[in-house]
């Protein structure tokens, strides 16, 4: 028996929805993922996952 959400399913409400352009601009300026996460007040892994799933950068 496994707990948690099913593999491959994503939460519909993402903390970073609507922030994609901001993240793209910061990545273009070579700002580190950790710094982006601090700026947006989210975990660095949330930002990394968002970048990976949206194929940003």
Secondary structure, DSSP 8 states (H G I E B T S, - for coil): ---SS-TT---SS-TTTT-HHHHHHHHHTT--HHHHHHHHTS-HHHHHHHHHHHT--
